[in-house]
């Protein structure tokens, strides 16, 4: 089974969030199960600088059986290898589109690049062309696309199929339905798709062009990254305006929980931690906690209950509630260790909180892997109070690091964290703290439950060790994907 994995970022070469971690974990797991996997992604500088070419470049076609191809600058694809990465990679070279450092989606001013529609149309077109034999030596059976940046690939594949050509099957994975790739109506004429592809049964979304809708409309199968989120996006509340289409295609939709790369996220073998630890050697976690407190300017107090946050600072992550509960958190002897960036007003509120509560609130605006691992390893509780959460990886990392997740009961958070209720303690299933309402009052009540449990050190350690023993590895996810692929191409 030949699988072309289409994505826009890949850890450790380029990362803006969990999508890069998924791209790093799933392809090797698929390969271990017998899939012949190759990837295609844009030749962003952070990726291209680590690449070695294996063959001559192939220019993207500038014509189609139905007429004009997408309006793109000169572009070509080169098969290559990335240093330390074993999966072959096709890099899409178009310097005027991708030769930009920093965030792949946003310019230096923090707003979307004005040509994002063209940039990611190029990625979808490249994937579809590989599906039509652009590399005559390797033609995929499955094209597996991830999030809106890749979402035109299934539409282009369907256009080839409409011409009677043999095409790969397409699978589209939704990582976050809220980010849809919306562009003005005028964009459509530049995409090189048949005119009939614009409309209610195509890319049209309230007069705009929706890349996400293209994939939902034309993919052979749709997946998302947790079973609960697969149900939630069928509702008006969580469907982001696409719930009607998703309900129409619900028989093709499945939720497959993301996994964790335990080679990267294992406290016993984590080079980014100042001291390793595991479930049998929890004393090492105390050393990491001390290092975290020093790193973020917190008072070095072993008894303090440290709440950690590693996140984009957005309302989607529920972090607008955090300033409302900080006074109680500090008064109860807790500390906050936060790493993240995002909403400017929330960043400012957190900076002011760090000034108001010196030694009790420590923040670092930005992101770096070493600090992320230290926060997750050194905190006692990891906060993920999301408004919605397709899967979430932070709570899974927290479980592995003995850092009890405190989460809202949505999406993948609901699928992976079991509340510390009396019944769940008795059943030996409790792994964290779960609340329901998206409100400061509900978050505050969950915080108080964490403080209460922390007074019982024996039970706390029992819950820690239970969470650390759980397995959310990529092989389980990959098996589900393999079953799906084989059903499409038996």
DRENVEXTI-605446 format. One record per residue (C-alpha): x, y, z; residue number from 1. Coordinates in steps of 0.5 Angstrom, whole numbers, always signed. Layout:
<nodes>
+-------+-------+-------+------+
|     X |     Y |     Z | resi |
+-------+-------+-------+------+
|     X |     Y |     Z |  NUM |
...
+-------+-------+-------+------+
</nodes>
This chain:
<nodes>
+-------+-------+-------+------+
|     X |     Y |     Z | resi |
+-------+-------+-------+------+
|    +0 |    +0 |    +0 |    1 |
|    +3 |    +6 |    -2 |    2 |
|    +1 |   +12 |    +2 |    3 |
|    +3 |   +20 |    +0 |    4 |
|    +2 |   +24 |    +7 |    5 |
|    +1 |   +31 |    +5 |    6 |
|    +2 |   +36 |   +11 |    7 |
|    +5 |   +43 |   +12 |    8 |
|   +10 |   +42 |   +18 |    9 |
|   +14 |   +37 |   +21 |   10 |
|   +18 |   +37 |   +27 |   11 |
|   +23 |   +38 |   +29 |   12 |
|   +24 |   +42 |   +22 |   13 |
|   +18 |   +46 |   +23 |   14 |
|   +13 |   +47 |   +28 |   15 |
|    +7 |   +52 |   +30 |   16 |
|    +3 |   +47 |   +34 |   17 |
|    +1 |   +39 |   +35 |   18 |
|    +0 |   +38 |   +27 |   19 |
|    +8 |   +38 |   +27 |   20 |
|    +8 |   +33 |   +32 |   21 |
|    +3 |   +28 |   +28 |   22 |
|    +7 |   +29 |   +22 |   23 |
|   +13 |   +26 |   +26 |   24 |
|    +9 |   +21 |   +29 |   25 |
|    +4 |   +18 |   +24 |   26 |
|    +8 |   +16 |   +18 |   27 |
|   +14 |   +12 |   +21 |   28 |
|    +8 |    +8 |   +25 |   29 |
|    +5 |    +7 |   +18 |   30 |
|   +11 |    +5 |   +15 |   31 |
|   +12 |    +0 |   +21 |   32 |
|    +6 |    -3 |   +19 |   33 |
|    +8 |    -5 |   +12 |   34 |
|    +5 |    +2 |    +9 |   35 |
|   +10 |    +5 |    +4 |   36 |
|   +10 |   +12 |    +6 |   37 |
|   +12 |   +18 |    +2 |   38 |
|   +11 |   +25 |    +5 |   39 |
|   +10 |   +32 |    +1 |   40 |
|   +11 |   +39 |    +4 |   41 |
|   +13 |   +46 |    +2 |   42 |
|   +20 |   +47 |    +1 |   43 |
|   +20 |   +52 |    +7 |   44 |
|   +27 |   +54 |    +9 |   45 |
|   +27 |   +50 |   +16 |   46 |
|   +26 |   +44 |   +12 |   47 |
|   +30 |   +45 |    +5 |   48 |
|   +36 |   +47 |    +9 |   49 |
|   +36 |   +40 |   +12 |   50 |
|   +34 |   +36 |    +5 |   51 |
|   +39 |   +32 |    +1 |   52 |
|   +36 |   +31 |    -6 |   53 |
|   +35 |   +24 |    -9 |   54 |
|   +33 |   +25 |   -16 |   55 |
|   +32 |   +31 |   -21 |   56 |
|   +26 |   +36 |   -20 |   57 |
|   +20 |   +35 |   -24 |   58 |
|   +16 |   +41 |   -26 |   59 |
|    +9 |   +42 |   -24 |   60 |
|    +4 |   +41 |   -30 |   61 |
|    +1 |   +48 |   -33 |   62 |
|    -5 |   +45 |   -36 |   63 |
|   -10 |   +40 |   -34 |   64 |
|   -15 |   +35 |   -38 |   65 |
|   -21 |   +40 |   -37 |   66 |
|   -17 |   +46 |   -38 |   67 |
|   -13 |   +51 |   -34 |   68 |
|    -8 |   +49 |   -29 |   69 |
|    -8 |   +53 |   -22 |   70 |
|    -5 |   +60 |   -23 |   71 |
|    +2 |   +59 |   -20 |   72 |
|    +9 |   +61 |   -21 |   73 |
|   +14 |   +56 |   -23 |   74 |
|   +14 |   +50 |   -19 |   75 |
|   +18 |   +44 |   -18 |   76 |
|   +18 |   +37 |   -14 |   77 |
|   +24 |   +34 |   -12 |   78 |
|   +25 |   +27 |    -8 |   79 |
|   +30 |   +28 |    -2 |   80 |
|   +32 |   +26 |    +5 |   81 |
|   +32 |   +30 |   +11 |   82 |
|   +37 |   +29 |   +16 |   83 |
|   +35 |   +24 |   +21 |   84 |
|   +29 |   +23 |   +18 |   85 |
|   +28 |   +16 |   +15 |   86 |
|   +21 |   +17 |   +11 |   87 |
|   +22 |   +20 |    +4 |   88 |
|   +20 |   +27 |    +3 |   89 |
|   +18 |   +30 |    -4 |   90 |
|   +19 |   +38 |    -3 |   91 |
|   +15 |   +43 |    -7 |   92 |
|   +20 |   +48 |    -9 |   93 |
|   +17 |   +55 |   -11 |   94 |
|   +21 |   +60 |    -8 |   95 |
|   +17 |   +66 |    -9 |   96 |
|   +11 |   +62 |    -5 |   97 |
|   +15 |   +59 |    +0 |   98 |
|   +22 |   +62 |    +1 |   99 |
|   +20 |   +65 |    +8 |  100 |
|   +23 |   +64 |   +15 |  101 |
|   +19 |   +64 |   +21 |  102 |
|   +12 |   +62 |   +21 |  103 |
|    +9 |   +59 |   +15 |  104 |
|    +2 |   +62 |   +15 |  105 |
|    +3 |   +69 |   +18 |  106 |
|    +8 |   +75 |   +16 |  107 |
|   +12 |   +79 |   +21 |  108 |
|    +6 |   +83 |   +23 |  109 |
|    +2 |   +77 |   +25 |  110 |
|    -3 |   +77 |   +20 |  111 |
|    -4 |   +72 |   +14 |  112 |
|    +1 |   +72 |    +8 |  113 |
|    -4 |   +75 |    +3 |  114 |
|    -2 |   +70 |    -2 |  115 |
|    -4 |   +64 |    +2 |  116 |
|    -9 |   +62 |    -2 |  117 |
|    -4 |   +61 |    -8 |  118 |
|    +1 |   +58 |    -3 |  119 |
|    -3 |   +52 |    -1 |  120 |
|    -7 |   +51 |    -8 |  121 |
|    +0 |   +49 |   -10 |  122 |
|    +1 |   +44 |    -5 |  123 |
|    -6 |   +41 |    -6 |  124 |
|    -4 |   +41 |   -14 |  125 |
|    +3 |   +38 |   -12 |  126 |
|    +0 |   +32 |    -9 |  127 |
|    -6 |   +31 |   -14 |  128 |
|    +0 |   +31 |   -19 |  129 |
|    +4 |   +26 |   -16 |  130 |
|    -3 |   +22 |   -16 |  131 |
|    -3 |   +22 |   -23 |  132 |
|    +4 |   +20 |   -24 |  133 |
|    +9 |   +26 |   -24 |  134 |
|   +14 |   +21 |   -21 |  135 |
|   +13 |   +15 |   -26 |  136 |
|   +17 |   +11 |   -21 |  137 |
|   +12 |   +12 |   -15 |  138 |
|    +5 |   +13 |   -16 |  139 |
|    +1 |   +13 |    -9 |  140 |
|    -5 |    +8 |    -8 |  141 |
|    -8 |   +13 |    -2 |  142 |
|    -7 |   +21 |    -1 |  143 |
|    -7 |   +23 |    +6 |  144 |
|    -8 |   +30 |    +7 |  145 |
|    -8 |   +34 |   +14 |  146 |
|   -12 |   +40 |   +15 |  147 |
|   -14 |   +46 |   +11 |  148 |
|    -7 |   +47 |    +8 |  149 |
|    -8 |   +41 |    +4 |  150 |
|   -15 |   +41 |    +3 |  151 |
|   -15 |   +42 |    -5 |  152 |
|   -12 |   +36 |    -6 |  153 |
|   -18 |   +32 |    -6 |  154 |
|   -22 |   +37 |   -10 |  155 |
|   -16 |   +36 |   -16 |  156 |
|   -16 |   +29 |   -15 |  157 |
|   -24 |   +29 |   -16 |  158 |
|   -23 |   +33 |   -22 |  159 |
|   -18 |   +28 |   -25 |  160 |
|   -23 |   +22 |   -24 |  161 |
|   -29 |   +26 |   -27 |  162 |
|   -25 |   +26 |   -33 |  163 |
|   -24 |   +18 |   -33 |  164 |
|   -17 |   +18 |   -30 |  165 |
|   -15 |   +13 |   -25 |  166 |
|   -14 |   +16 |   -19 |  167 |
|   -11 |   +15 |   -12 |  168 |
|   -16 |   +14 |    -6 |  169 |
|   -17 |   +21 |    -2 |  170 |
|   -17 |   +21 |    +6 |  171 |
|   -17 |   +28 |    +9 |  172 |
|   -16 |   +29 |   +17 |  173 |
|   -19 |   +35 |   +20 |  174 |
|   -14 |   +37 |   +26 |  175 |
|   -18 |   +43 |   +27 |  176 |
|   -25 |   +45 |   +24 |  177 |
|   -24 |   +52 |   +26 |  178 |
|   -19 |   +54 |   +21 |  179 |
|   -22 |   +53 |   +15 |  180 |
|   -18 |   +57 |    +9 |  181 |
|   -23 |   +62 |    +7 |  182 |
|   -21 |   +66 |    +1 |  183 |
|   -25 |   +71 |    -3 |  184 |
|   -30 |   +69 |    -9 |  185 |
|   -25 |   +72 |   -14 |  186 |
|   -20 |   +66 |   -11 |  187 |
|   -24 |   +61 |   -15 |  188 |
|   -22 |   +63 |   -22 |  189 |
|   -15 |   +62 |   -20 |  190 |
|   -15 |   +55 |   -18 |  191 |
|   -16 |   +51 |   -24 |  192 |
|   -22 |   +47 |   -22 |  193 |
|   -28 |   +46 |   -27 |  194 |
|   -33 |   +52 |   -26 |  195 |
|   -38 |   +47 |   -23 |  196 |
|   -34 |   +46 |   -17 |  197 |
|   -36 |   +53 |   -14 |  198 |
|   -43 |   +52 |   -11 |  199 |
|   -46 |   +49 |    -5 |  200 |
|   -44 |   +42 |    -7 |  201 |
|   -37 |   +45 |    -8 |  202 |
|   -32 |   +50 |    -5 |  203 |
|   -37 |   +56 |    -4 |  204 |
|   -38 |   +58 |    +3 |  205 |
|   -43 |   +64 |    +4 |  206 |
|   -40 |   +67 |    -2 |  207 |
|   -33 |   +65 |    +0 |  208 |
|   -28 |   +60 |    -2 |  209 |
|   -27 |   +55 |    +3 |  210 |
|   -21 |   +50 |    +2 |  211 |
|   -23 |   +46 |    +8 |  212 |
|   -30 |   +45 |    +5 |  213 |
|   -27 |   +42 |    -1 |  214 |
|   -24 |   +37 |    +2 |  215 |
|   -30 |   +35 |    +6 |  216 |
|   -34 |   +35 |    +0 |  217 |
|   -29 |   +31 |    -5 |  218 |
|   -25 |   +26 |    +0 |  219 |
|   -27 |   +19 |    +0 |  220 |
|   -26 |   +19 |    +7 |  221 |
|   -26 |   +24 |   +13 |  222 |
|   -23 |   +23 |   +19 |  223 |
|   -21 |   +27 |   +25 |  224 |
|   -17 |   +26 |   +31 |  225 |
|   -21 |   +24 |   +37 |  226 |
|   -28 |   +20 |   +37 |  227 |
|   -31 |   +25 |   +41 |  228 |
|   -29 |   +31 |   +36 |  229 |
|   -32 |   +27 |   +31 |  230 |
|   -39 |   +27 |   +34 |  231 |
|   -38 |   +34 |   +36 |  232 |
|   -37 |   +37 |   +29 |  233 |
|   -44 |   +34 |   +27 |  234 |
|   -47 |   +39 |   +32 |  235 |
|   -49 |   +47 |   +30 |  236 |
|   -45 |   +49 |   +36 |  237 |
|   -38 |   +45 |   +34 |  238 |
|   -39 |   +45 |   +27 |  239 |
|   -36 |   +52 |   +25 |  240 |
|   -42 |   +52 |   +19 |  241 |
|   -40 |   +46 |   +16 |  242 |
|   -44 |   +41 |   +20 |  243 |
|   -49 |   +40 |   +15 |  244 |
|   -44 |   +38 |   +10 |  245 |
|   -41 |   +33 |   +15 |  246 |
|   -48 |   +30 |   +17 |  247 |
|   -49 |   +29 |   +10 |  248 |
|   -42 |   +25 |   +10 |  249 |
|   -43 |   +22 |   +17 |  250 |
|   -42 |   +15 |   +14 |  251 |
|   -35 |   +17 |   +11 |  252 |
|   -33 |   +20 |   +18 |  253 |
|   -29 |   +17 |   +23 |  254 |
|   -25 |   +19 |   +29 |  255 |
|   -18 |   +16 |   +30 |  256 |
|   -15 |   +19 |   +37 |  257 |
|    -8 |   +22 |   +36 |  258 |
|    -2 |   +18 |   +39 |  259 |
|    +5 |   +20 |   +43 |  260 |
|   +12 |   +19 |   +40 |  261 |
|   +15 |   +16 |   +47 |  262 |
|   +22 |   +17 |   +44 |  263 |
|   +21 |   +24 |   +44 |  264 |
|   +16 |   +25 |   +50 |  265 |
|   +19 |   +20 |   +56 |  266 |
|   +21 |   +23 |   +62 |  267 |
|   +26 |   +17 |   +63 |  268 |
|   +30 |   +19 |   +57 |  269 |
|   +28 |   +26 |   +56 |  270 |
|   +35 |   +30 |   +54 |  271 |
|   +31 |   +37 |   +55 |  272 |
|   +30 |   +35 |   +62 |  273 |
|   +35 |   +37 |   +68 |  274 |
|   +34 |   +30 |   +71 |  275 |
|   +30 |   +24 |   +69 |  276 |
|   +25 |   +20 |   +72 |  277 |
|   +20 |   +15 |   +72 |  278 |
|   +14 |   +12 |   +76 |  279 |
|   +19 |    +8 |   +80 |  280 |
|   +23 |   +14 |   +81 |  281 |
|   +19 |   +20 |   +82 |  282 |
|   +24 |   +24 |   +86 |  283 |
|   +27 |   +26 |   +80 |  284 |
|   +21 |   +30 |   +78 |  285 |
|   +22 |   +34 |   +84 |  286 |
|   +28 |   +36 |   +82 |  287 |
|   +25 |   +38 |   +75 |  288 |
|   +20 |   +42 |   +79 |  289 |
|   +25 |   +46 |   +83 |  290 |
|   +29 |   +47 |   +76 |  291 |
|   +22 |   +50 |   +73 |  292 |
|   +21 |   +54 |   +79 |  293 |
|   +28 |   +57 |   +78 |  294 |
|   +27 |   +58 |   +70 |  295 |
|   +21 |   +62 |   +71 |  296 |
|   +22 |   +66 |   +77 |  297 |
|   +18 |   +62 |   +82 |  298 |
|   +19 |   +62 |   +89 |  299 |
|   +23 |   +55 |   +90 |  300 |
|   +18 |   +51 |   +94 |  301 |
|   +17 |   +44 |   +94 |  302 |
|   +10 |   +44 |   +97 |  303 |
|    +7 |   +49 |   +92 |  304 |
|    +2 |   +46 |   +87 |  305 |
|    +5 |   +48 |   +81 |  306 |
|    +0 |   +49 |   +75 |  307 |
|    +3 |   +49 |   +68 |  308 |
|    +1 |   +51 |   +61 |  309 |
|    +4 |   +50 |   +55 |  310 |
|    -1 |   +53 |   +50 |  311 |
|    -3 |   +58 |   +44 |  312 |
|    -6 |   +64 |   +48 |  313 |
|   -13 |   +64 |   +45 |  314 |
|   -20 |   +63 |   +47 |  315 |
|   -21 |   +57 |   +44 |  316 |
|   -16 |   +54 |   +49 |  317 |
|   -20 |   +57 |   +55 |  318 |
|   -15 |   +61 |   +57 |  319 |
|   -19 |   +67 |   +57 |  320 |
|   -21 |   +64 |   +64 |  321 |
|   -15 |   +64 |   +67 |  322 |
|   -14 |   +71 |   +70 |  323 |
|   -20 |   +70 |   +73 |  324 |
|   -18 |   +65 |   +78 |  325 |
|   -11 |   +67 |   +79 |  326 |
|   -12 |   +70 |   +85 |  327 |
|   -15 |   +64 |   +88 |  328 |
|   -10 |   +60 |   +86 |  329 |
|    -4 |   +64 |   +89 |  330 |
|    -8 |   +65 |   +95 |  331 |
|    -9 |   +57 |   +96 |  332 |
|    -1 |   +57 |   +95 |  333 |
|    -1 |   +55 |   +88 |  334 |
|    +4 |   +57 |   +83 |  335 |
|    +3 |   +58 |   +75 |  336 |
|    +8 |   +56 |   +70 |  337 |
|    +6 |   +59 |   +63 |  338 |
|    +9 |   +58 |   +56 |  339 |
|    +5 |   +61 |   +50 |  340 |
|    +4 |   +66 |   +46 |  341 |
|    -2 |   +69 |   +42 |  342 |
|    -8 |   +74 |   +44 |  343 |
|    -4 |   +80 |   +45 |  344 |
|    -9 |   +82 |   +51 |  345 |
|    -9 |   +76 |   +54 |  346 |
|    -1 |   +76 |   +54 |  347 |
|    -2 |   +83 |   +57 |  348 |
|    -6 |   +80 |   +62 |  349 |
|    -1 |   +75 |   +64 |  350 |
|    +5 |   +80 |   +64 |  351 |
|    +1 |   +84 |   +69 |  352 |
|    -1 |   +78 |   +73 |  353 |
|    +7 |   +76 |   +74 |  354 |
|    +8 |   +83 |   +76 |  355 |
|    +2 |   +83 |   +81 |  356 |
|    +4 |   +76 |   +84 |  357 |
|   +12 |   +76 |   +84 |  358 |
|   +14 |   +69 |   +85 |  359 |
|    +8 |   +66 |   +84 |  360 |
|    +6 |   +67 |   +77 |  361 |
|   +12 |   +66 |   +72 |  362 |
|   +11 |   +67 |   +65 |  363 |
|   +15 |   +66 |   +58 |  364 |
|   +12 |   +69 |   +52 |  365 |
|   +14 |   +65 |   +46 |  366 |
|   +15 |   +58 |   +45 |  367 |
|   +21 |   +53 |   +45 |  368 |
|   +22 |   +46 |   +46 |  369 |
|   +26 |   +46 |   +52 |  370 |
|   +22 |   +50 |   +56 |  371 |
|   +16 |   +46 |   +54 |  372 |
|   +19 |   +40 |   +57 |  373 |
|   +21 |   +43 |   +63 |  374 |
|   +14 |   +46 |   +64 |  375 |
|   +11 |   +39 |   +63 |  376 |
|   +16 |   +35 |   +67 |  377 |
|   +16 |   +40 |   +73 |  378 |
|    +9 |   +42 |   +74 |  379 |
|    +4 |   +38 |   +78 |  380 |
|    -2 |   +40 |   +74 |  381 |
|    -3 |   +41 |   +67 |  382 |
|    -8 |   +46 |   +65 |  383 |
|   -12 |   +45 |   +59 |  384 |
|   -19 |   +48 |   +60 |  385 |
|   -21 |   +49 |   +52 |  386 |
|   -27 |   +51 |   +49 |  387 |
|   -26 |   +46 |   +44 |  388 |
|   -21 |   +41 |   +43 |  389 |
|   -20 |   +36 |   +37 |  390 |
|   -15 |   +32 |   +41 |  391 |
|   -10 |   +35 |   +45 |  392 |
|    -3 |   +33 |   +46 |  393 |
|    -1 |   +37 |   +52 |  394 |
|    -6 |   +33 |   +57 |  395 |
|    -3 |   +26 |   +54 |  396 |
|    +4 |   +29 |   +55 |  397 |
|    +2 |   +31 |   +62 |  398 |
|    +0 |   +24 |   +64 |  399 |
|    +6 |   +21 |   +61 |  400 |
|   +10 |   +26 |   +66 |  401 |
|    +6 |   +25 |   +72 |  402 |
|    +3 |   +32 |   +71 |  403 |
|    -4 |   +31 |   +72 |  404 |
|    -9 |   +34 |   +67 |  405 |
|   -14 |   +39 |   +69 |  406 |
|   -19 |   +39 |   +63 |  407 |
|   -26 |   +41 |   +60 |  408 |
|   -30 |   +35 |   +58 |  409 |
|   -29 |   +36 |   +50 |  410 |
|   -26 |   +33 |   +44 |  411 |
|   -20 |   +29 |   +46 |  412 |
|   -20 |   +31 |   +53 |  413 |
|   -26 |   +27 |   +54 |  414 |
|   -23 |   +21 |   +51 |  415 |
|   -17 |   +21 |   +55 |  416 |
|   -17 |   +24 |   +62 |  417 |
|   -22 |   +20 |   +67 |  418 |
|   -24 |   +25 |   +73 |  419 |
|   -22 |   +24 |   +80 |  420 |
|   -29 |   +22 |   +83 |  421 |
|   -30 |   +18 |   +89 |  422 |
|   -33 |   +13 |   +84 |  423 |
|   -27 |   +13 |   +79 |  424 |
|   -22 |   +13 |   +85 |  425 |
|   -25 |    +6 |   +87 |  426 |
|   -25 |    +3 |   +80 |  427 |
|   -18 |    +5 |   +80 |  428 |
|   -19 |    +9 |   +73 |  429 |
|   -18 |   +16 |   +75 |  430 |
|   -12 |   +20 |   +72 |  431 |
|   -14 |   +28 |   +73 |  432 |
|   -19 |   +33 |   +74 |  433 |
|   -25 |   +34 |   +69 |  434 |
|   -30 |   +40 |   +69 |  435 |
|   -36 |   +41 |   +64 |  436 |
|   -38 |   +49 |   +64 |  437 |
|   -34 |   +54 |   +60 |  438 |
|   -34 |   +59 |   +66 |  439 |
|   -29 |   +61 |   +71 |  440 |
|   -33 |   +58 |   +76 |  441 |
|   -33 |   +51 |   +74 |  442 |
|   -25 |   +52 |   +73 |  443 |
|   -24 |   +55 |   +80 |  444 |
|   -28 |   +49 |   +83 |  445 |
|   -24 |   +44 |   +79 |  446 |
|   -17 |   +48 |   +81 |  447 |
|   -20 |   +47 |   +89 |  448 |
|   -21 |   +39 |   +88 |  449 |
|   -14 |   +39 |   +85 |  450 |
|   -11 |   +43 |   +92 |  451 |
|   -16 |   +38 |   +96 |  452 |
|   -13 |   +32 |   +93 |  453 |
|    -6 |   +34 |   +93 |  454 |
|    -6 |   +34 |  +101 |  455 |
|    -7 |   +27 |  +100 |  456 |
|    +0 |   +25 |   +98 |  457 |
|    -1 |   +17 |   +97 |  458 |
|    -7 |   +18 |   +93 |  459 |
|    -4 |   +23 |   +89 |  460 |
|    +2 |   +19 |   +87 |  461 |
|    -3 |   +13 |   +86 |  462 |
|    -6 |   +17 |   +80 |  463 |
|    +1 |   +20 |   +78 |  464 |
|    +3 |   +13 |   +77 |  465 |
|    -3 |   +10 |   +74 |  466 |
|    -3 |   +16 |   +68 |  467 |
|    +4 |   +15 |   +67 |  468 |
|    +3 |    +7 |   +65 |  469 |
|    -2 |    +9 |   +60 |  470 |
|    -1 |    +8 |   +53 |  471 |
|    -3 |   +13 |   +47 |  472 |
|    +3 |   +11 |   +42 |  473 |
|    +2 |   +12 |   +35 |  474 |
|    +2 |    +5 |   +33 |  475 |
|    -5 |    +4 |   +36 |  476 |
|    -7 |   +10 |   +31 |  477 |
|    -4 |    +7 |   +25 |  478 |
|    -7 |    +1 |   +26 |  479 |
|   -14 |    +4 |   +25 |  480 |
|   -11 |    +8 |   +19 |  481 |
|    -9 |    +2 |   +16 |  482 |
|   -15 |    -1 |   +16 |  483 |
|   -19 |    +5 |   +13 |  484 |
|   -13 |    +5 |    +7 |  485 |
|   -14 |    -2 |    +6 |  486 |
|   -22 |    -2 |    +6 |  487 |
|   -21 |    +4 |    +0 |  488 |
|   -16 |    +0 |    -4 |  489 |
|   -17 |    -8 |    -2 |  490 |
+-------+-------+-------+------+
</nodes>
